[in-house]
Amino acid sequence: MRKARVTKDATNGVLTRLREICLSLPETSEAASWGHPNFRAGKKIFAAYEWIGGRPSIAFRLDPTDVDLLLRRKEFFTTPYGRGQWVSLRADGRLSWRLIERLLDRSYRLVALERMLALPG
C-alpha cells in the first residue's frame, strides 16, 4: 500500500486556520519572509508556517523552558534557525488546535508590546 504524499495544497486548511488565529490577535500582520508566511506582533515574528524536510510545520517563538518541554513530545522538533528560542510542530498529522492556540498566545505575548497586550483581542 502506497502512502499518500502530503502536498502544499493539502495543507492549505492548516494555513487558513493558523492565519485566522494569528490575525485575530491585536496588531498582528502576515508577511512573507524566507519563502514562507510568518506572523508578526508589531514588527516581531511570533509564528511561521513553513516546509522543513519536505513536511509542513508551524514554528513558535517561546521561552527556552517551554521549548525544552515541547521537544520531549514526538510531534515537535527544534526549528533549524531557532537558537533555542523556537520550536516547530509537524503539521501533517492530527493536530490539537487547542494546544496550538495556547502556544500561539504564549508566543504572541512573548514579543508583543505592553500596550498591545492591553488591547481587546
Contact map, one row per residue, 1 for C-alpha under 8 A:
1110000000000000000000000000000000000000000000000000000000000000000000000000000000000000000000000000000000000000000000000
1111000000000000000000000000000000000000000000000000000000000000000000000000000000000000000000000000000000000000000000000
1111100000000000000000000000000000000000000000000000000000000000000000000000000000000000000000000000000000000000000000000
0111110000000000000000000000000000000000000000000000000000000000000000000000000000000000000000000000000000000000000000000
0011111000000000000000000000000000000000000000000000000000000000000000000000000000000000000000000000000000000000000000000
0001111101100000000000000000000000000000000000000000001000000000000000000000000000000000000100000000000000000000000000000
0000111111100000000000000000000000000000000000000000000000000000000000000000000000000000000000000000000000000000000000000
0000011111110000000000000000000000000000000000000000000100000000000000000000000000000000000000000000000000000000000000000
0000001111110000000000000000000000000000000000000000000000000000000000000000000000000000000000000000000000000000000000000
0000011111111000000000000000000000000000000000000000000000000000000000000000000000000000000000000000000000000000000000000
0000011111111110000000000000000000000000000000000000000100000000000000000000000000000000001100000000000000000000000000000
0000000111111111000000000000000000000000000000000000000000000000000000000000000000000000000000000000000000000000000000000
0000000001111111100000000000000000000000000000000000000000000000000000000000000000000000000000000000000000000000000000000
0000000000111111110000000000000000000000000000000000000000000000000000000000000000000000001000000000000000000000000000000
0000000000111111111000000000000000000000000000001000000000000000000000000000000000000000000000000000000000000000000000000
0000000000011111111100000000000000000000000000000000000000000000000000000000000000000000000000000000000000000000000000000
0000000000001111111110000000000000000000000000000000000000000000000000000000000000000000000000000000000000000000000000000
0000000000000111111111000000000000000000000000000000000000000000000000000000000000000000000000000000000000000000000000000
0000000000000011111111100000010000000010000000000000000000000000000000000000000000000000000000000000000000000000000000000
0000000000000001111111110000000000000000000000000000000000000000000000000000000000000000000000000000000000000000000000000
0000000000000000111111111000000000000000000000000000000000000000000000000000000000000000000000000000100000000000000000000
0000000000000000011111111001000000000010000000000000000000000000000000000000000000000000000000000000000100000000000000000
0000000000000000001111111101110000000010000000000000000000000000000000000000000000000000000000000000000000000000000000000
0000000000000000000111111101000000000000000000000000000000000000000000000000000000000000000000000000000000000000000000001
0000000000000000000011111111000000000000000000000000000000000000000000000000000000000000000000000000000000000000000000001
0000000000000000000000111111000000000000100000000000000000000000000000000000000000000000000000000000000000000000000110111
0000000000000000000000001111100000000000110000000000000000000000000000000000000000000000000000000000000000000000000100000
0000000000000000000001111111110000000011110000000000000000000000000000000000000000000000000000000000000000000000000000000
0000000000000000000000100011111000000011110000000000000000000000000000000000000000000000000000000000000000000000000000000
0000000000000000001000100001111100001111000000000000000000000000000000000000000000000000000000000000000000000000000000000
0000000000000000000000000000111110001111000000000000000000000000000000000000000000000000000000000000000000000000000000000
0000000000000000000000000000011111111100000000000000000000000000000000000000000000000000000000000000000000000000000000000
0000000000000000000000000000001111111100000000000000000000000000000000000000000000000000000000000000000000000000000000000
0000000000000000000000000000000111110000000000000000000000000000000000000000000000000000000000000000000000000000000000000
0000000000000000000000000000000111111000000000000000000000000000000000000000000000000000000000000000000000000000000000000
0000000000000000000000000000000111111100000000011100000000000000000000000000000000000000000000000000000000000000000000000
0000000000000000000000000000011110111110000000011100000000000000000000000000000000000000000000000000000000000000000000000
0000000000000000000000000000011110011111000011111000000000000000000000000000000000000000000000000000000000000000000000000
0000000000000000001001100001111000001111100011110000000000000000000000000000000000000000000000000000000000000000000000000
0000000000000000000000000001111000000111111111100000000000000000000000000000000000000000000000000000000000000000000000000
0000000000000000000000000111100000000011111111000000000000000000000000000000000000000000000000000000000000010011000000000
0000000000000000000000000011100000000001111100000000000000000000000000000000000000000000000000000000000000000001100000000
0000000000000000000000000000000000000001111110000000000000000000000000000000000000000000000000000000000000000000000000000
0000000000000000000000000000000000000001111111000000000000000000000000000000000000000000000000000000000000000011000000000
0000000000000000000000000000000000000111101111110000000000001000000000000000000000000000000000000000000000000010000000000
0000000000000000000000000000000000000111100111110000000000011000000000000000000000000000000000000000000100110110000000000
0000000000000000000000000000000000000111000011111000000001111000000000000000000000000000000000000000000100110000000000000
0000000000000000000000000000000000011110000011111100000001110000000000000000000000000000000000000000000000000000000000000
0000000000000010000000000000000000011100000000111110000111100000000000000000000000000000000000000000000000000000000000000
0000000000000000000000000000000000011000000000011111000111100000000000000000000000000000000000000000000000000000000000000
0000000000000000000000000000000000000000000000001111111110000000000000000000000000000000000000000000000000000000000000000
0000000000000000000000000000000000000000000000000111111110000000000000000000000000000000000000000000000000000000000000000
0000000000000000000000000000000000000000000000000011111000000000000000000000000000000000000000000000000000000000000000000
0000000000000000000000000000000000000000000000000011111100000000000000000000000000000000000000000000000000000000000000000
0000010000000000000000000000000000000000000000000011111110000000000000000000000000000000011100000000000000000000000000000
0000000100100000000000000000000000000000000000001111011111000000000000000000000000000000011100000000000000000000000000000
0000000000000000000000000000000000000000000000001111001111100000000000000000000000000001111100000000000000000000000000000
0000000000000000000000000000000000000000000000111100000111110000000000000000000000000001111000000000000000000000000000000
0000000000000000000000000000000000000000000000111100000011111000000000000000001000000111100000000000000000000000000000000
0000000000000000000000000000000000000000000001110000000001111100000000000000000000000111000000000000001100100000000000000
0000000000000000000000000000000000000000000011100000000000111110000000000000000000001110000000000000000000100100000000000
0000000000000000000000000000000000000000000000000000000000011111011000000000000000001110000000000000001001100100000000000
0000000000000000000000000000000000000000000000000000000000001111111000000000000000001000000000000000000000000100000000000
0000000000000000000000000000000000000000000000000000000000000111111100000000000000011100000000000000000000000000000000000
0000000000000000000000000000000000000000000000000000000000000011111110000000000000000000000000000000000000000000000000000
0000000000000000000000000000000000000000000000000000000000000111111111000000000000000000000000000000000000000000000000000
0000000000000000000000000000000000000000000000000000000000000111111111100000000000011110000000000000000000000000000000000
0000000000000000000000000000000000000000000000000000000000000001111111110000000000000000000000000000000000000000000000000
0000000000000000000000000000000000000000000000000000000000000000111111111000000000000000000000000000000000000000000000000
0000000000000000000000000000000000000000000000000000000000000000011111111001000000000010000000000000000000000000000000000
0000000000000000000000000000000000000000000000000000000000000000001111111101110000000010000000000000000000000000000000000
0000000000000000000000000000000000000000000000000000000000000000000111111101000000000000000000000000000000000000000000000
0000000000000000000000000000000000000000000000000000000000000000000011111111000000000000000000000000000000000000000000000
0000000000000000000000000000000000000000000000000000000000000000000000111111100000000000000000000000000000000000000000000
0000000000000000000000000000000000000000000000000000000000000000000000001111100000000000110000000000000000000000000000000
0000000000000000000000000000000000000000000000000000000000000000000001111111110000000011110000000000000000000000000000000
0000000000000000000000000000000000000000000000000000000000000000000000100111111000000011110000000000000000000000000000000
0000000000000000000000000000000000000000000000000000000000000000000000100001111101010111000000000000000000000000000000000
0000000000000000000000000000000000000000000000000000000000100000000000000000111111000111000000000000000000000000000000000
0000000000000000000000000000000000000000000000000000000000000000000000000000011111100000000000000000000000000000000000000
0000000000000000000000000000000000000000000000000000000000000000000000000000001111100100000000000000000000000000000000000
0000000000000000000000000000000000000000000000000000000000000000000000000000011111111110000000000000000000000000000000000
0000000000000000000000000000000000000000000000000000000000000000000000000000000111111100000000000000000000000000000000000
0000000000000000000000000000000000000000000000000000000000000001001000000000010001111110000000000000000000000000000000000
0000000000000000000000000000000000000000000000000000000000001111001000000000000001111110000000000000000000000000000000000
0000000000000000000000000000000000000000000000000000000000111101001000000000011011111111000000000000000000000000000000000
0000000000000000000000000000000000000000000000000000000000111100001001100001111001011111100000000000000000000000000000000
0000000000000000000000000000000000000000000000000000000011110000000000000001111000000111110000000000000000000000000000000
0000000000000000000000000000000000000000000000000000000011100000000000000011100000000011111000000000000000000000000000000
0000000000000000000000000000000000000000000000000000001111000000000000000011100000000001111110000000000000000000000000000
0000000000100100000000000000000000000000000000000000001111000000000000000000000000000000111111100000000000000000000000000
0000010000100000000000000000000000000000000000000000001110000000000000000000000000000000011111000000000000000000000000000
0000000000000000000000000000000000000000000000000000000000000000000000000000000000000000011111100000000000000000000000000
0000000000000000000000000000000000000000000000000000000000000000000000000000000000000000001111110000000000000000000000000
0000000000000000000000000000000000000000000000000000000000000000000000000000000000000000001011111001000000000000000000000
0000000000000000000000000000000000000000000000000000000000000000000000000000000000000000000001111111000000000000000000000
0000000000000000000000000000000000000000000000000000000000000000000000000000000000000000000000111111100000000000000000000
0000000000000000000000000000000000000000000000000000000000000000000000000000000000000000000000011111110000000000000000000
0000000000000000000000000000000000000000000000000000000000000000000000000000000000000000000000011111111000000000000000000
0000000000000000000000000000000000000000000000000000000000000000000000000000000000000000000000111111111100000000000000000
0000000000000000000010000000000000000000000000000000000000000000000000000000000000000000000000001111111110000000000000000
0000000000000000000000000000000000000000000000000000000000000000000000000000000000000000000000000111111111000000000000000
0000000000000000000000000000000000000000000000000000000000010100000000000000000000000000000000000011111111100000000000000
0000000000000000000001000000000000000000000001100000000000010000000000000000000000000000000000000001111111110000000000000
0000000000000000000000000000000000000000000000000000000000000000000000000000000000000000000000000000111111111000000000000
0000000000000000000000000000000000000000000000000000000000000100000000000000000000000000000000000000011111111100000000000
0000000000000000000000000000000000000000000001100000000000011100000000000000000000000000000000000000001111111110000000000
0000000000000000000000000000000000000000100001100000000000000000000000000000000000000000000000000000000111111111000000000
0000000000000000000000000000000000000000000000000000000000000000000000000000000000000000000000000000000011111111000010000
0000000000000000000000000000000000000000000001000000000000001110000000000000000000000000000000000000000001111111000000000
0000000000000000000000000000000000000000100111000000000000000000000000000000000000000000000000000000000000111111100000000
0000000000000000000000000000000000000000110100000000000000000000000000000000000000000000000000000000000000011111110110000
0000000000000000000000000000000000000000010000000000000000000000000000000000000000000000000000000000000000000011111110000
0000000000000000000000000000000000000000000000000000000000000000000000000000000000000000000000000000000000000001111111000
0000000000000000000000000000000000000000000000000000000000000000000000000000000000000000000000000000000000000000111111100
0000000000000000000000000110000000000000000000000000000000000000000000000000000000000000000000000000000000000001111111100
0000000000000000000000000100000000000000000000000000000000000000000000000000000000000000000000000000000000001001111111110
0000000000000000000000000000000000000000000000000000000000000000000000000000000000000000000000000000000000000000011111110
0000000000000000000000000100000000000000000000000000000000000000000000000000000000000000000000000000000000000000001111111
0000000000000000000000000100000000000000000000000000000000000000000000000000000000000000000000000000000000000000000011111
0000000000000000000000011100000000000000000000000000000000000000000000000000000000000000000000000000000000000000000000111
